[in-house]
Structure formats: C-alpha cells, structure tokens
Amino acid sequence: MSSLGGSKDETPERKTVATTSDQPAVEDNYDDEPDETLGERIMGLAEMFPQPLRNFTGSLFDLTTSSIKGFYKFSCNASWIFFTSSVILFAPVIFETERAQMEEMQKTQQKQVLLGPGSAMSAVGAPPELPLIR
C-alpha cells in the first residue's frame, strides 16, 4: 500500500507531490484546456433533448428570425414611402404659405416707407371705408 504514504520505493517526483499537499498524487490540470464557448456548450446540452424537440426548436428559431427580418424590411419600405410621399405632398403647400407671408410682409414694409410707421398698422386693423351714396 504505497498510494499516498510516501514510501521509500516511490519516484522522487511523486513523493514531492504527495508530501506537499493532501491532494491525490495525479493532479487534474485543466489550465491548458481551452475554455468552452457558449455555442459548444449549447451543442453539448442539446444532445440531452429528443430529436423531434430539437427539430421543432430549430424551425421555430428559423421562423422567428425570418419574421423579424421580414418585418424590418417592411417597416423600412413603409417608412420610406410615407416620408417621401409626405415631402412631395406637403412641400408645395409649405412653400406657397411662406411665399404668401413674404409678400404680405413686403407690402407692409412698402406701406411703412410711403406713409410712415403708424399708417401701416392702422390700415391693417381697420376695414376700408366706402363712400356714402346719397
């Protein structure tokens, strides 16, 4: 029985390993093994499930992925159509409104220059008077 006791007929390497600690003589060294990735771990765990369940899960994952990609593509196309149509439809209205405001502002400025600063404001507020017919 010379397993852990450190007898005299053991090799010196084993004797030093066995006498320096309470661990077994042959140590398991996992430092040189590469770490397991998430994909490898999932593939290893998948073996404990039956094949029909794995097939169903795989097809469900594929269907979900393709649905999300399809929805994303549809939303991109729909948003492009919406925004380009709104620009085409509403841009002329906005430009015409701005042009009308600029013309009104120019008329007001011309009136101020010709008649003075007070006349332009009084003319805007009061309606024009019609001559009385008798």
N, CA, C and O atoms as CSV, one atom per row, in Angstrom:
chain,resi,resn,atom,element,x,y,z
A,1,MET,N,N,0.832,-1.176,0.000
A,1,MET,CA,C,0.000,0.000,0.000
A,1,MET,C,C,0.876,1.238,0.000
A,1,MET,O,O,1.174,1.800,1.054
A,2,SER,N,N,1.257,1.629,-1.099
A,2,SER,CA,C,2.100,2.810,-1.194
A,2,SER,C,C,1.418,3.879,-2.052
A,2,SER,O,O,2.038,4.425,-2.964
A,3,SER,N,N,0.193,4.171,-1.779
A,3,SER,CA,C,-0.514,5.134,-2.623
A,3,SER,C,C,-0.229,6.572,-2.206
A,3,SER,O,O,0.191,7.376,-3.038
A,4,LEU,N,N,-0.446,6.913,-0.947
A,4,LEU,CA,C,-0.236,8.289,-0.525
A,4,LEU,C,C,0.773,8.415,0.602
A,4,LEU,O,O,1.114,9.532,0.989
A,5,GLY,N,N,1.229,7.384,1.103
A,5,GLY,CA,C,2.026,7.417,2.315
A,5,GLY,C,C,3.437,7.884,2.149
A,5,GLY,O,O,4.055,8.235,3.154
A,6,GLY,N,N,3.997,7.918,0.980
A,6,GLY,CA,C,5.361,8.406,0.811
A,6,GLY,C,C,6.378,7.337,1.162
A,6,GLY,O,O,7.326,7.621,1.893
A,7,SER,N,N,6.217,6.127,0.673
A,7,SER,CA,C,7.177,5.068,0.962
A,7,SER,C,C,8.470,5.321,0.204
A,7,SER,O,O,8.528,6.190,-0.666
A,8,LYS,N,N,9.510,4.557,0.539
A,8,LYS,CA,C,10.832,4.818,0.009
A,8,LYS,C,C,11.010,4.332,-1.410
A,8,LYS,O,O,11.951,4.774,-2.069
A,9,ASP,N,N,10.153,3.435,-1.935
A,9,ASP,CA,C,10.354,2.948,-3.292
A,9,ASP,C,C,9.597,3.779,-4.338
A,9,ASP,O,O,9.549,3.376,-5.500
A,10,GLU,N,N,9.008,4.916,-3.970
A,10,GLU,CA,C,8.332,5.789,-4.930
A,10,GLU,C,C,9.361,6.676,-5.623
A,10,GLU,O,O,10.468,6.884,-5.126
A,11,THR,N,N,8.967,7.187,-6.773
A,11,THR,CA,C,9.861,8.089,-7.504
A,11,THR,C,C,9.882,9.440,-6.791
A,11,THR,O,O,8.917,9.777,-6.105
A,12,PRO,N,N,10.936,10.207,-6.930
A,12,PRO,CA,C,11.043,11.474,-6.216
A,12,PRO,C,C,9.955,12.488,-6.617
A,12,PRO,O,O,9.486,13.244,-5.767
A,13,GLU,N,N,9.539,12.518,-7.927
A,13,GLU,CA,C,8.517,13.482,-8.322
A,13,GLU,C,C,7.198,13.197,-7.606
A,13,GLU,O,O,6.547,14.117,-7.110
A,14,ARG,N,N,6.813,11.953,-7.554
A,14,ARG,CA,C,5.556,11.589,-6.894
A,14,ARG,C,C,5.644,11.848,-5.406
A,14,ARG,O,O,4.671,12.265,-4.778
A,15,LYS,N,N,6.787,11.605,-4.861
A,15,LYS,CA,C,6.932,11.782,-3.433
A,15,LYS,C,C,6.766,13.258,-3.070
A,15,LYS,O,O,6.138,13.575,-2.060
A,16,THR,N,N,7.314,14.149,-3.868
A,16,THR,CA,C,7.194,15.562,-3.553
A,16,THR,C,C,5.753,16.039,-3.738
A,16,THR,O,O,5.280,16.888,-2.982
A,17,VAL,N,N,5.062,15.507,-4.725
A,17,VAL,CA,C,3.674,15.899,-4.941
A,17,VAL,C,C,2.816,15.363,-3.808
A,17,VAL,O,O,1.947,16.075,-3.305
A,18,ALA,N,N,3.042,14.132,-3.402
A,18,ALA,CA,C,2.212,13.509,-2.382
A,18,ALA,C,C,2.489,14.104,-1.002
A,18,ALA,O,O,1.572,14.189,-0.185
A,19,THR,N,N,3.714,14.515,-0.720
A,19,THR,CA,C,4.022,15.005,0.612
A,19,THR,C,C,3.743,16.500,0.776
A,19,THR,O,O,3.622,16.974,1.906
A,20,THR,N,N,3.640,17.248,-0.313
A,20,THR,CA,C,3.441,18.684,-0.172
A,20,THR,C,C,1.987,19.069,0.023
A,20,THR,O,O,1.713,20.156,0.533
A,21,SER,N,N,1.056,18.230,-0.358
A,21,SER,CA,C,-0.351,18.593,-0.193
A,21,SER,C,C,-1.179,17.348,0.098
A,21,SER,O,O,-0.687,16.223,0.013
A,22,ASP,N,N,-2.431,17.570,0.437
A,22,ASP,CA,C,-3.326,16.455,0.716
A,22,ASP,C,C,-4.084,16.008,-0.528
A,22,ASP,O,O,-5.015,15.211,-0.415
A,23,GLN,N,N,-3.716,16.494,-1.707
A,23,GLN,CA,C,-4.400,16.131,-2.945
A,23,GLN,C,C,-3.874,14.790,-3.438
A,23,GLN,O,O,-2.814,14.343,-2.999
A,24,PRO,N,N,-4.594,14.150,-4.336
A,24,PRO,CA,C,-4.097,12.889,-4.899
A,24,PRO,C,C,-2.788,13.101,-5.649
A,24,PRO,O,O,-2.451,14.223,-6.026
A,25,ALA,N,N,-2.069,12.032,-5.857
A,25,ALA,CA,C,-0.753,12.110,-6.474
A,25,ALA,C,C,-0.855,12.581,-7.927
A,25,ALA,O,O,0.000,13.343,-8.378
A,26,VAL,N,N,-1.859,12.156,-8.656
A,26,VAL,CA,C,-2.030,12.577,-10.040
A,26,VAL,C,C,-3.047,13.717,-10.040
A,26,VAL,O,O,-4.234,13.510,-9.789
A,27,GLU,N,N,-2.567,14.897,-10.319
A,27,GLU,CA,C,-3.446,16.062,-10.300
A,27,GLU,C,C,-4.106,16.249,-11.662
A,27,GLU,O,O,-3.502,15.977,-12.699
A,28,ASP,N,N,-5.361,16.721,-11.645
A,28,ASP,CA,C,-6.051,17.056,-12.886
A,28,ASP,C,C,-5.755,18.517,-13.192
A,28,ASP,O,O,-6.184,19.408,-12.459
A,29,ASN,N,N,-5.049,18.756,-14.236
A,29,ASN,CA,C,-4.674,20.110,-14.602
A,29,ASN,C,C,-5.526,20.561,-15.788
A,29,ASN,O,O,-5.345,20.093,-16.912
A,30,TYR,N,N,-6.456,21.474,-15.518
A,30,TYR,CA,C,-7.358,21.952,-16.557
A,30,TYR,C,C,-6.923,23.306,-17.114
A,30,TYR,O,O,-7.638,23.888,-17.929
A,31,ASP,N,N,-5.790,23.808,-16.702
A,31,ASP,CA,C,-5.343,25.126,-17.148
A,31,ASP,C,C,-4.992,25.149,-18.631
A,31,ASP,O,O,-5.187,26.169,-19.293
A,32,ASP,N,N,-4.477,24.041,-19.163
A,32,ASP,CA,C,-4.046,24.038,-20.553
A,32,ASP,C,C,-5.190,23.737,-21.523
A,32,ASP,O,O,-4.985,23.810,-22.735
A,33,GLU,N,N,-6.378,23.403,-21.037
A,33,GLU,CA,C,-7.512,23.153,-21.909
A,33,GLU,C,C,-8.195,24.472,-22.259
A,33,GLU,O,O,-8.357,25.333,-21.394
A,34,PRO,N,N,-8.596,24.639,-23.521
A,34,PRO,CA,C,-9.273,25.902,-23.880
A,34,PRO,C,C,-10.659,25.971,-23.250
A,34,PRO,O,O,-11.308,24.950,-23.020
A,35,ASP,N,N,-11.097,27.202,-22.975
A,35,ASP,CA,C,-12.419,27.395,-22.396
A,35,ASP,C,C,-13.490,27.019,-23.417
A,35,ASP,O,O,-13.303,27.160,-24.626
A,36,GLU,N,N,-14.601,26.546,-22.903
A,36,GLU,CA,C,-15.710,26.141,-23.758
A,36,GLU,C,C,-16.534,27.372,-24.121
A,36,GLU,O,O,-16.878,28.177,-23.255
A,37,THR,N,N,-16.846,27.512,-25.401
A,37,THR,CA,C,-17.640,28.655,-25.828
A,37,THR,C,C,-19.116,28.375,-25.572
A,37,THR,O,O,-19.508,27.248,-25.269
A,38,LEU,N,N,-19.926,29.425,-25.700
A,38,LEU,CA,C,-21.363,29.294,-25.488
A,38,LEU,C,C,-21.984,28.363,-26.530
A,38,LEU,O,O,-22.852,27.554,-26.205
A,39,GLY,N,N,-21.543,28.478,-27.765
A,39,GLY,CA,C,-22.065,27.610,-28.824
A,39,GLY,C,C,-21.736,26.145,-28.569
A,39,GLY,O,O,-22.584,25.276,-28.770
A,40,GLU,N,N,-20.525,25.868,-28.134
A,40,GLU,CA,C,-20.140,24.483,-27.827
A,40,GLU,C,C,-20.937,23.934,-26.655
A,40,GLU,O,O,-21.324,22.766,-26.647
A,41,ARG,N,N,-21.179,24.785,-25.667
A,41,ARG,CA,C,-21.940,24.334,-24.504
A,41,ARG,C,C,-23.391,24.020,-24.885
A,41,ARG,O,O,-23.954,23.023,-24.434
A,42,ILE,N,N,-23.992,24.880,-25.722
A,42,ILE,CA,C,-25.371,24.636,-26.160
A,42,ILE,C,C,-25.454,23.368,-27.006
A,42,ILE,O,O,-26.395,22.587,-26.872
A,43,MET,N,N,-24.465,23.167,-27.878
A,43,MET,CA,C,-24.469,21.944,-28.690
A,43,MET,C,C,-24.336,20.700,-27.792
A,43,MET,O,O,-24.957,19.669,-28.052
A,44,GLY,N,N,-23.538,20.810,-26.758
A,44,GLY,CA,C,-23.398,19.679,-25.838
A,44,GLY,C,C,-24.664,19.430,-25.038
A,44,GLY,O,O,-25.026,18.280,-24.787
A,45,LEU,N,N,-25.344,20.504,-24.633
A,45,LEU,CA,C,-26.580,20.339,-23.877
A,45,LEU,C,C,-27.740,19.888,-24.763
A,45,LEU,O,O,-28.697,19.284,-24.278
A,46,ALA,N,N,-27.654,20.180,-26.053
A,46,ALA,CA,C,-28.746,19.814,-26.962
A,46,ALA,C,C,-28.884,18.303,-27.109
A,46,ALA,O,O,-29.958,17.813,-27.459
A,47,GLU,N,N,-27.826,17.570,-26.850
A,47,GLU,CA,C,-27.870,16.123,-27.005
A,47,GLU,C,C,-28.772,15.448,-25.974
A,47,GLU,O,O,-29.161,14.296,-26.165
A,48,MET,N,N,-29.108,16.131,-24.904
A,48,MET,CA,C,-29.948,15.501,-23.887
A,48,MET,C,C,-31.433,15.619,-24.213
A,48,MET,O,O,-32.258,15.020,-23.522
A,49,PHE,N,N,-31.802,16.395,-25.275
A,49,PHE,CA,C,-33.198,16.513,-25.687
A,49,PHE,C,C,-33.470,15.597,-26.874
A,49,PHE,O,O,-32.560,15.327,-27.657
A,50,PRO,N,N,-34.707,15.111,-27.027
A,50,PRO,CA,C,-35.019,14.232,-28.156
A,50,PRO,C,C,-34.955,14.992,-29.492
A,50,PRO,O,O,-35.105,16.213,-29.537
A,51,GLN,N,N,-34.730,14.246,-30.564
A,51,GLN,CA,C,-34.557,14.840,-31.885
A,51,GLN,C,C,-35.789,15.624,-32.360
A,51,GLN,O,O,-35.613,16.698,-32.934
A,52,PRO,N,N,-37.029,15.146,-32.153
A,52,PRO,CA,C,-38.174,15.959,-32.602
A,52,PRO,C,C,-38.252,17.323,-31.904
A,52,PRO,O,O,-38.622,18.317,-32.530
A,53,LEU,N,N,-37.913,17.375,-30.637
A,53,LEU,CA,C,-37.917,18.644,-29.921
A,53,LEU,C,C,-36.837,19.575,-30.462
A,53,LEU,O,O,-37.062,20.778,-30.590
A,54,ARG,N,N,-35.674,19.031,-30.779
A,54,ARG,CA,C,-34.608,19.838,-31.357
A,54,ARG,C,C,-35.006,20.363,-32.730
A,54,ARG,O,O,-34.719,21.512,-33.067
A,55,ASN,N,N,-35.672,19.518,-33.526
A,55,ASN,CA,C,-36.117,19.954,-34.856
A,55,ASN,C,C,-37.154,21.067,-34.739
A,55,ASN,O,O,-37.092,22.055,-35.471
A,56,PHE,N,N,-38.107,20.908,-33.819
A,56,PHE,CA,C,-39.141,21.931,-33.621
A,56,PHE,C,C,-38.528,23.246,-33.159
A,56,PHE,O,O,-38.901,24.313,-33.646
A,57,THR,N,N,-37.596,23.173,-32.228
A,57,THR,CA,C,-36.948,24.380,-31.712
A,57,THR,C,C,-36.149,25.075,-32.814
A,57,THR,O,O,-36.167,26.301,-32.923
A,58,GLY,N,N,-35.461,24.297,-33.617
A,58,GLY,CA,C,-34.697,24.880,-34.722
A,58,GLY,C,C,-35.599,25.557,-35.746
A,58,GLY,O,O,-35.300,26.658,-36.208
A,59,SER,N,N,-36.701,24.901,-36.100
A,59,SER,CA,C,-37.614,25.509,-37.071
A,59,SER,C,C,-38.303,26.739,-36.486
A,59,SER,O,O,-38.545,27.706,-37.207
A,60,LEU,N,N,-38.622,26.718,-35.197
A,60,LEU,CA,C,-39.216,27.886,-34.546
A,60,LEU,C,C,-38.235,29.059,-34.535
A,60,LEU,O,O,-38.631,30.202,-34.766
A,61,PHE,N,N,-36.977,28.783,-34.272
A,61,PHE,CA,C,-35.949,29.819,-34.296
A,61,PHE,C,C,-35.791,30.403,-35.699
A,61,PHE,O,O,-35.686,31.618,-35.862
A,62,ASP,N,N,-35.776,29.522,-36.721
A,62,ASP,CA,C,-35.661,29.996,-38.104
A,62,ASP,C,C,-36.862,30.848,-38.499
A,62,ASP,O,O,-36.707,31.877,-39.156
A,63,LEU,N,N,-38.069,30.417,-38.095
A,63,LEU,CA,C,-39.278,31.170,-38.416
A,63,LEU,C,C,-39.259,32.543,-37.729
A,63,LEU,O,O,-39.622,33.549,-38.339
A,64,THR,N,N,-38.844,32.579,-36.488
A,64,THR,CA,C,-38.767,33.850,-35.758
A,64,THR,C,C,-37.752,34.791,-36.409
A,64,THR,O,O,-38.021,35.982,-36.567
A,65,THR,N,N,-36.609,34.269,-36.777
A,65,THR,CA,C,-35.578,35.082,-37.410
A,65,THR,C,C,-36.060,35.650,-38.740
A,65,THR,O,O,-35.889,36.838,-39.013
A,66,SER,N,N,-36.664,34.799,-39.566
A,66,SER,CA,C,-37.136,35.280,-40.863
A,66,SER,C,C,-38.294,36.264,-40.697
A,66,SER,O,O,-38.419,37.198,-41.490
A,67,SER,N,N,-39.136,36.075,-39.689
A,67,SER,CA,C,-40.235,37.020,-39.445
A,67,SER,C,C,-39.702,38.383,-39.027
A,67,SER,O,O,-40.196,39.409,-39.495
A,68,ILE,N,N,-38.717,38.408,-38.169
A,68,ILE,CA,C,-38.135,39.680,-37.733
A,68,ILE,C,C,-37.467,40.383,-38.909
A,68,ILE,O,O,-37.599,41.597,-39.059
A,69,LYS,N,N,-36.750,39.631,-39.747
A,69,LYS,CA,C,-36.120,40.241,-40.920
A,69,LYS,C,C,-37.169,40.783,-41.877
A,69,LYS,O,O,-37.000,41.871,-42.428
A,70,GLY,N,N,-38.254,40.037,-42.083
A,70,GLY,CA,C,-39.327,40.500,-42.967
A,70,GLY,C,C,-40.014,41.734,-42.430
A,70,GLY,O,O,-40.307,42.659,-43.188
A,71,PHE,N,N,-40.278,41.765,-41.127
A,71,PHE,CA,C,-40.903,42.938,-40.515
A,71,PHE,C,C,-39.991,44.152,-40.615
A,71,PHE,O,O,-40.465,45.260,-40.864
A,72,TYR,N,N,-38.700,43.962,-40.425
A,72,TYR,CA,C,-37.752,45.069,-40.539
A,72,TYR,C,C,-37.738,45.614,-41.960
A,72,TYR,O,O,-37.758,46.828,-42.162
A,73,LYS,N,N,-37.702,44.721,-42.942
A,73,LYS,CA,C,-37.696,45.150,-44.343
A,73,LYS,C,C,-38.990,45.895,-44.682
A,73,LYS,O,O,-38.960,46.925,-45.355
A,74,PHE,N,N,-40.123,45.372,-44.214
A,74,PHE,CA,C,-41.409,46.026,-44.460
A,74,PHE,C,C,-41.454,47.408,-43.815
A,74,PHE,O,O,-41.916,48.363,-44.440
A,75,SER,N,N,-40.984,47.527,-42.580
A,75,SER,CA,C,-41.024,48.824,-41.892
A,75,SER,C,C,-40.105,49.832,-42.577
A,75,SER,O,O,-40.433,51.017,-42.639
A,76,CYS,N,N,-38.967,49.386,-43.089
A,76,CYS,CA,C,-38.084,50.301,-43.819
A,76,CYS,C,C,-38.766,50.803,-45.087
A,76,CYS,O,O,-38.735,51.999,-45.378
A,77,ASN,N,N,-39.378,49.898,-45.836
A,77,ASN,CA,C,-40.060,50.295,-47.068
A,77,ASN,C,C,-41.242,51.210,-46.777
A,77,ASN,O,O,-41.437,52.212,-47.464
A,78,ALA,N,N,-42.032,50.872,-45.763
A,78,ALA,CA,C,-43.203,51.679,-45.428
A,78,ALA,C,C,-42.802,53.071,-44.964
A,78,ALA,O,O,-43.440,54.053,-45.341
A,79,SER,N,N,-41.766,53.170,-44.161
A,79,SER,CA,C,-41.332,54.493,-43.698
A,79,SER,C,C,-40.777,55.314,-44.861
A,79,SER,O,O,-41.000,56.523,-44.916
A,80,TRP,N,N,-40.064,54.684,-45.784
A,80,TRP,CA,C,-39.559,55.396,-46.956
A,80,TRP,C,C,-40.725,55.946,-47.791
A,80,TRP,O,O,-40.702,57.104,-48.207
A,81,ILE,N,N,-41.730,55.119,-48.031
A,81,ILE,CA,C,-42.889,55.555,-48.814
A,81,ILE,C,C,-43.625,56.680,-48.096
A,81,ILE,O,O,-44.005,57.665,-48.728
A,82,PHE,N,N,-43.830,56.553,-46.806
A,82,PHE,CA,C,-44.548,57.575,-46.039
A,82,PHE,C,C,-43.830,58.921,-46.079
A,82,PHE,O,O,-44.455,59.942,-46.367
A,83,PHE,N,N,-42.535,58.936,-45.796
A,83,PHE,CA,C,-41.810,60.199,-45.708
A,83,PHE,C,C,-41.613,60.850,-47.081
A,83,PHE,O,O,-41.714,62.071,-47.201
A,84,THR,N,N,-41.338,60.057,-48.106
A,84,THR,CA,C,-41.189,60.669,-49.426
A,84,THR,C,C,-42.524,61.196,-49.931
A,84,THR,O,O,-42.569,62.260,-50.549
A,85,SER,N,N,-43.615,60.472,-49.678
A,85,SER,CA,C,-44.931,60.961,-50.094
A,85,SER,C,C,-45.302,62.230,-49.350
A,85,SER,O,O,-45.847,63.156,-49.950
A,86,SER,N,N,-45.021,62.291,-48.064
A,86,SER,CA,C,-45.356,63.499,-47.306
A,86,SER,C,C,-44.543,64.692,-47.775
A,86,SER,O,O,-45.055,65.812,-47.795
A,87,VAL,N,N,-43.297,64.484,-48.150
A,87,VAL,CA,C,-42.488,65.589,-48.664
A,87,VAL,C,C,-43.048,66.063,-49.997
A,87,VAL,O,O,-43.151,67.267,-50.233
A,88,ILE,N,N,-43.409,65.133,-50.866
A,88,ILE,CA,C,-43.948,65.510,-52.177
A,88,ILE,C,C,-45.296,66.211,-52.037
A,88,ILE,O,O,-45.576,67.160,-52.769
A,89,LEU,N,N,-46.121,65.764,-51.119
A,89,LEU,CA,C,-47.455,66.350,-50.967
A,89,LEU,C,C,-47.453,67.665,-50.200
A,89,LEU,O,O,-48.174,68.589,-50.578
A,90,PHE,N,N,-46.674,67.777,-49.148
A,90,PHE,CA,C,-46.767,68.939,-48.269
A,90,PHE,C,C,-45.728,70.015,-48.540
A,90,PHE,O,O,-45.905,71.149,-48.094
A,91,ALA,N,N,-44.669,69.710,-49.243
A,91,ALA,CA,C,-43.656,70.726,-49.516
A,91,ALA,C,C,-44.211,71.887,-50.348
A,91,ALA,O,O,-43.920,73.036,-50.014
A,92,PRO,N,N,-44.987,71.659,-51.405
A,92,PRO,CA,C,-45.535,72.804,-52.143
A,92,PRO,C,C,-46.452,73.688,-51.294
A,92,PRO,O,O,-46.445,74.910,-51.440
A,93,VAL,N,N,-47.227,73.084,-50.424
A,93,VAL,CA,C,-48.114,73.860,-49.553
A,93,VAL,C,C,-47.295,74.743,-48.617
A,93,VAL,O,O,-47.616,75.915,-48.423
A,94,ILE,N,N,-46.261,74.191,-48.050
A,94,ILE,CA,C,-45.407,74.950,-47.133
A,94,ILE,C,C,-44.714,76.092,-47.877
A,94,ILE,O,O,-44.635,77.209,-47.365
A,95,PHE,N,N,-44.207,75.813,-49.095
A,95,PHE,CA,C,-43.535,76.858,-49.869
A,95,PHE,C,C,-44.492,77.982,-50.251
A,95,PHE,O,O,-44.122,79.154,-50.182
A,96,GLU,N,N,-45.705,77.647,-50.649
A,96,GLU,CA,C,-46.682,78.676,-51.031
A,96,GLU,C,C,-47.102,79.520,-49.831
A,96,GLU,O,O,-47.262,80.734,-49.955
A,97,THR,N,N,-47.282,78.887,-48.672
A,97,THR,CA,C,-47.626,79.634,-47.464
A,97,THR,C,C,-46.510,80.610,-47.100
A,97,THR,O,O,-46.768,81.759,-46.742
A,98,GLU,N,N,-45.294,80.146,-47.193
A,98,GLU,CA,C,-44.146,81.001,-46.888
A,98,GLU,C,C,-44.051,82.150,-47.884
A,98,GLU,O,O,-43.753,83.280,-47.497
A,99,ARG,N,N,-44.300,81.876,-49.165
A,99,ARG,CA,C,-44.248,82.915,-50.192
A,99,ARG,C,C,-45.324,83.975,-49.940
A,99,ARG,O,O,-45.060,85.171,-50.069
A,100,ALA,N,N,-46.547,83.534,-49.576
A,100,ALA,CA,C,-47.627,84.488,-49.293
A,100,ALA,C,C,-47.293,85.352,-48.085
A,100,ALA,O,O,-47.592,86.547,-48.087
A,101,GLN,N,N,-46.686,84.782,-47.061
A,101,GLN,CA,C,-46.288,85.561,-45.890
A,101,GLN,C,C,-45.210,86.583,-46.247
A,101,GLN,O,O,-45.231,87.714,-45.760
A,102,MET,N,N,-44.285,86.182,-47.086
A,102,MET,CA,C,-43.231,87.117,-47.505
A,102,MET,C,C,-43.811,88.276,-48.320
A,102,MET,O,O,-43.394,89.421,-48.149
A,103,GLU,N,N,-44.775,87.984,-49.210
A,103,GLU,CA,C,-45.406,89.049,-49.996
A,103,GLU,C,C,-46.154,90.022,-49.082
A,103,GLU,O,O,-46.079,91.236,-49.275
A,104,GLU,N,N,-46.869,89.500,-48.094
A,104,GLU,CA,C,-47.597,90.346,-47.147
A,104,GLU,C,C,-46.641,91.220,-46.353
A,104,GLU,O,O,-46.925,92.391,-46.102
A,105,MET,N,N,-45.516,90.655,-45.960
A,105,MET,CA,C,-44.530,91.416,-45.217
A,105,MET,C,C,-43.914,92.516,-46.090
A,105,MET,O,O,-43.652,93.615,-45.603
A,106,GLN,N,N,-43.686,92.231,-47.356
A,106,GLN,CA,C,-43.138,93.242,-48.259
A,106,GLN,C,C,-44.132,94.379,-48.483
A,106,GLN,O,O,-43.743,95.546,-48.542
A,107,LYS,N,N,-45.423,94.037,-48.607
A,107,LYS,CA,C,-46.451,95.076,-48.767
A,107,LYS,C,C,-46.509,95.969,-47.533
A,107,LYS,O,O,-46.627,97.189,-47.645
A,108,THR,N,N,-46.426,95.355,-46.360
A,108,THR,CA,C,-46.446,96.120,-45.120
A,108,THR,C,C,-45.241,97.044,-45.041
A,108,THR,O,O,-45.381,98.187,-44.604
A,109,GLN,N,N,-44.075,96.592,-45.444
A,109,GLN,CA,C,-42.869,97.410,-45.418
A,109,GLN,C,C,-42.970,98.561,-46.411
A,109,GLN,O,O,-42.552,99.680,-46.117
A,110,GLN,N,N,-43.528,98.281,-47.595
A,110,GLN,CA,C,-43.687,99.353,-48.582
A,110,GLN,C,C,-44.639,100.441,-48.074
A,110,GLN,O,O,-44.406,101.632,-48.283
A,111,LYS,N,N,-45.705,100.015,-47.408
A,111,LYS,CA,C,-46.648,100.988,-46.839
A,111,LYS,C,C,-45.979,101.827,-45.767
A,111,LYS,O,O,-46.215,103.033,-45.691
A,112,GLN,N,N,-45.165,101.224,-44.953
A,112,GLN,CA,C,-44.473,101.958,-43.902
A,112,GLN,C,C,-43.523,102.971,-44.496
A,112,GLN,O,O,-43.386,104.080,-43.979
A,113,VAL,N,N,-42.860,102.595,-45.589
A,113,VAL,CA,C,-41.908,103.513,-46.201
A,113,VAL,C,C,-42.656,104.696,-46.826
A,113,VAL,O,O,-42.204,105.835,-46.706
A,114,LEU,N,N,-43.783,104.448,-47.485
A,114,LEU,CA,C,-44.513,105.514,-48.176
A,114,LEU,C,C,-45.309,106.400,-47.227
A,114,LEU,O,O,-45.281,107.624,-47.358
A,115,LEU,N,N,-46.016,105.804,-46.277
A,115,LEU,CA,C,-46.941,106.568,-45.440
A,115,LEU,C,C,-46.462,106.794,-44.012
A,115,LEU,O,O,-47.078,107.569,-43.279
A,116,GLY,N,N,-45.424,106.166,-43.615
A,116,GLY,CA,C,-44.934,106.340,-42.260
A,116,GLY,C,C,-45.235,105.101,-41.422
A,116,GLY,O,O,-46.056,104.272,-41.814
A,117,PRO,N,N,-44.561,104.966,-40.247
A,117,PRO,CA,C,-44.694,103.761,-39.433
A,117,PRO,C,C,-46.088,103.571,-38.847
A,117,PRO,O,O,-46.503,102.423,-38.681
A,118,GLY,N,N,-46.829,104.612,-38.529
A,118,GLY,CA,C,-48.138,104.453,-37.890
A,118,GLY,C,C,-49.241,104.104,-38.858
A,118,GLY,O,O,-50.234,103.499,-38.454
A,119,SER,N,N,-49.108,104.459,-40.111
A,119,SER,CA,C,-50.203,104.254,-41.065
A,119,SER,C,C,-50.349,102.796,-41.481
A,119,SER,O,O,-51.458,102.340,-41.758
A,120,ALA,N,N,-49.282,102.086,-41.526
A,120,ALA,CA,C,-49.351,100.680,-41.960
A,120,ALA,C,C,-50.090,99.843,-40.939
A,120,ALA,O,O,-50.830,98.932,-41.309
A,121,MET,N,N,-49.909,100.131,-39.669
A,121,MET,CA,C,-50.565,99.338,-38.640
A,121,MET,C,C,-52.038,99.710,-38.509
A,121,MET,O,O,-52.876,98.846,-38.251
A,122,SER,N,N,-52.357,100.987,-38.686
A,122,SER,CA,C,-53.756,101.375,-38.569
A,122,SER,C,C,-54.554,100.891,-39.763
A,122,SER,O,O,-55.746,100.609,-39.636
A,123,ALA,N,N,-53.926,100.792,-40.910
A,123,ALA,CA,C,-54.641,100.337,-42.101
A,123,ALA,C,C,-54.899,98.845,-42.055
A,123,ALA,O,O,-55.876,98.368,-42.632
A,124,VAL,N,N,-54.065,98.124,-41.399
A,124,VAL,CA,C,-54.237,96.675,-41.314
A,124,VAL,C,C,-55.415,96.331,-40.425
A,124,VAL,O,O,-56.168,95.407,-40.733
A,125,GLY,N,N,-55.591,97.050,-39.335
A,125,GLY,CA,C,-56.641,96.715,-38.366
A,125,GLY,C,C,-58.029,97.167,-38.766
A,125,GLY,O,O,-59.001,96.466,-38.486
A,126,ALA,N,N,-58.154,98.317,-39.414
A,126,ALA,CA,C,-59.468,98.881,-39.748
A,126,ALA,C,C,-59.863,98.527,-41.185
A,126,ALA,O,O,-59.022,98.554,-42.083
A,127,PRO,N,N,-61.137,98.197,-41.403
A,127,PRO,CA,C,-61.552,97.894,-42.765
A,127,PRO,C,C,-61.666,99.196,-43.560
A,127,PRO,O,O,-61.923,100.249,-42.978
A,128,PRO,N,N,-61.482,99.140,-44.848
A,128,PRO,CA,C,-61.567,100.364,-45.633
A,128,PRO,C,C,-62.994,100.897,-45.651
A,128,PRO,O,O,-63.956,100.131,-45.709
A,129,GLU,N,N,-63.116,102.221,-45.601
A,129,GLU,CA,C,-64.438,102.849,-45.581
A,129,GLU,C,C,-64.911,103.116,-46.999
A,129,GLU,O,O,-64.150,103.582,-47.847
A,130,LEU,N,N,-66.177,102.815,-47.241
A,130,LEU,CA,C,-66.743,103.083,-48.549
A,130,LEU,C,C,-67.425,104.445,-48.543
A,130,LEU,O,O,-67.995,104.845,-47.528
A,131,PRO,N,N,-67.375,105.145,-49.639
A,131,PRO,CA,C,-68.056,106.438,-49.660
A,131,PRO,C,C,-69.573,106.258,-49.591
A,131,PRO,O,O,-70.113,105.296,-50.136
A,132,LEU,N,N,-70.229,107.150,-48.946
A,132,LEU,CA,C,-71.687,107.086,-48.797
A,132,LEU,C,C,-72.362,107.591,-50.069
A,132,LEU,O,O,-71.962,108.612,-50.628
A,133,ILE,N,N,-73.344,106.901,-50.503
A,133,ILE,CA,C,-74.091,107.293,-51.668
A,133,ILE,C,C,-75.421,107.900,-51.199
A,133,ILE,O,O,-76.146,107.261,-50.438
A,134,ARG,N,N,-75.767,109.171,-51.659
A,134,ARG,CA,C,-76.980,109.823,-51.213
A,134,ARG,C,C,-77.900,110.131,-52.322
A,134,ARG,O,O,-78.975,110.686,-52.096
